[in-house]
């Protein structure tokens, strides 16, 4: 299975500011998991990881430049392609297979996720957790994640649009405009905007 996304993401050290959690349903409990990334030196365009019993490979297909969404929010917008492979025997893609291997890096995640349906000329529609996104023509996920890597705490906020490729950029912008119009939180800067391969490389 594979699909294309349009994304913008920021990484910031420390704990998640409380103001961001107001974007999510109060009753939502974050997903807890550990992803294990293959470290590839000086690479910011390909991500390879083990996640929940499957192998995921993600590569950047285009850089769309820095976008200033508001006076305090600027991020690098990129298009990525993701490919996923699961093993029905559950004998492959296991964390134990790469334990104690320095080329693989474990990242603990506590992730809030919220999805929006995007329709032309309409305000993004909040979707409930039971909706299958495969049945949604155009959507955008908002991810808020607490991260732990090498005993250091970081957090990340990301917007990830999927659906019809011709509409990905518009879906991302519609969601960003909806979320950031009255945003008064900490400044999200261009220098803090990049994808996971670059972030992981900064620790090695």
C-alpha positions in Angstrom: 0.0 0.0 0.0 1.3 3.5 -0.8 -0.1 7.0 -1.0 1.1 10.6 -1.3 0.8 13.4 1.3 1.5 17.1 1.6 2.9 18.0 4.9 4.3 20.6 7.2 5.9 19.7 10.5 7.7 21.4 13.4 10.0 19.9 16.1 10.6 21.7 19.4 12.4 20.6 22.6 10.6 20.2 25.8 7.0 19.4 26.8 3.9 20.1 24.7 2.4 23.6 25.5 -1.1 23.2 27.0 -2.6 25.5 24.4 -2.1 23.0 21.6 -4.1 20.3 23.4 -7.2 22.5 23.1 -7.3 21.6 19.4 -8.2 18.0 20.3 -11.2 16.4 21.9 -10.8 16.6 25.8 -11.7 12.9 26.1 -9.1 11.8 23.5 -6.3 9.6 24.9 -3.0 9.8 23.0 -1.7 6.7 21.2 1.4 5.2 22.8 3.9 3.5 20.7 7.6 3.2 19.8 8.8 3.6 16.3 12.3 2.3 15.3 14.0 4.3 12.6 16.9 3.2 10.4 19.6 5.9 10.8 20.9 7.1 7.4 23.6 9.7 7.8 23.1 13.2 6.3 19.8 12.2 4.8 16.7 14.3 5.1 14.6 12.9 2.2 14.0 9.2 3.1 12.6 7.7 6.3 12.6 3.9 7.0 11.1 2.6 10.2 9.5 -0.3 11.9 6.0 0.6 13.3 3.5 -1.7 15.0 4.7 -4.9 13.1 5.1 -3.3 9.7 7.8 -1.7 7.6 7.3 1.8 6.4 9.4 3.7 3.8 8.7 7.3 3.2 10.5 9.5 0.6 10.2 13.1 -0.2 9.1 13.7 -3.8 9.1 17.5 -3.8 9.9 20.6 -1.7 7.3 23.3 -2.0 9.2 26.0 0.0 8.6 27.9 3.2 5.1 29.2 3.7 4.1 31.9 6.1 0.7 30.9 7.4 0.5 33.8 9.9 3.0 36.3 11.3 4.0 33.8 13.9 3.7 30.5 11.9 6.1 29.7 9.0 6.9 26.1 7.9 8.4 24.1 5.1 5.8 22.4 2.9 6.8 19.1 1.3 5.2 16.3 -0.6 6.0 12.7 0.5 5.2 9.3 -0.7 4.7 6.5 1.9 4.9 2.8 1.3 3.9 0.2 3.9 4.4 -3.5 4.1 3.0 -5.9 6.7 3.9 -9.5 7.4 0.9 -11.8 7.9 3.1 -14.4 9.6 4.2 -11.8 12.2 7.7 -13.1 11.9 9.3 -10.1 10.2 9.6 -6.4 11.1 10.0 -7.1 14.8 11.9 -4.8 17.2 13.8 -7.6 18.6 15.5 -8.1 15.2 17.2 -4.8 15.5 17.7 -4.4 19.2 21.2 -3.3 20.2 22.0 -2.3 16.7 23.3 1.3 16.6 22.0 1.9 13.1 18.4 1.7 14.4 17.0 4.5 16.6 14.0 4.1 19.0 11.6 7.0 19.3 8.9 6.8 21.9 5.7 8.6 20.9 2.6 9.8 22.6 0.4 11.1 19.8 -2.9 12.9 19.5 -4.5 12.7 16.1 -7.4 14.6 14.6 -8.7 14.4 11.1 -10.7 16.8 9.0 -12.7 16.3 5.8 -11.8 19.0 3.2 -14.5 20.2 0.8 -14.0 23.1 -1.7 -15.0 26.4 -0.3 -16.1 24.9 3.1 -14.7 25.0 6.6 -12.7 21.8 7.4 -15.1 19.3 8.9 -13.9 17.5 12.1 -14.2 13.7 11.7 -14.9 11.3 14.5 -12.5 8.4 15.3 -14.8 5.8 13.6 -14.5 7.3 10.1 -12.4 5.3 7.6 -10.3 7.8 5.9 -10.0 5.6 2.9 -13.6 6.6 2.2 -12.9 10.3 2.4 -12.0 12.0 -0.9 -9.7 14.7 0.6 -8.6 15.0 4.3 -6.0 16.4 6.5 -4.6 15.0 9.7 -3.4 17.1 12.6 -0.8 15.3 14.8 0.5 16.5 18.1 3.2 14.2 19.5 5.3 14.0 22.6 8.6 12.4 21.6 11.4 10.8 23.6 14.8 10.1 21.9 18.0 9.3 23.8 16.3 10.3 27.1 15.5 13.7 25.7 12.0 15.1 25.4 10.7 16.9 22.4 7.3 17.5 20.8 6.0 17.9 17.3 3.0 19.5 15.6 2.2 18.4 12.0 -0.4 18.8 9.3 -0.6 16.0 6.8 -3.0 16.2 3.8 -4.0 13.2 1.8 -6.5 12.3 -1.0 -6.5 13.5 -4.6 -3.0 14.5 -5.4 -4.1 17.6 -7.3 -5.8 18.9 -4.2 -3.2 18.1 -1.5 -1.8 21.6 -1.3 -5.2 23.2 -1.1 -6.3 20.8 1.6 -3.2 21.6 3.7 -3.7 25.3 3.3 -7.4 25.1 4.2 -6.6 23.2 7.4 -3.7 25.5 8.3 -5.9 28.6 7.8 -8.6 27.1 9.9 -6.3 26.3 12.8 -4.0 29.3 12.7 -6.4 32.2 12.0 -6.7 33.1 15.7 -3.5 31.3 16.8 -1.7 33.1 19.7 0.6 30.3 20.9 4.4 30.1 20.7 6.1 31.0 17.4 6.4 28.2 15.0 9.5 29.0 13.0 10.9 28.0 9.6 14.2 26.7 11.2 12.2 24.2 13.3 10.3 22.9 10.3 11.5 19.7 8.8 10.7 15.9 8.6 11.7 13.0 10.9 14.9 12.0 9.0 16.5 15.5 9.6 15.4 15.5 13.2 16.9 12.1 14.0 20.1 12.9 12.2 20.6 15.9 14.5 21.0 13.6 17.5 23.7 11.3 16.0 
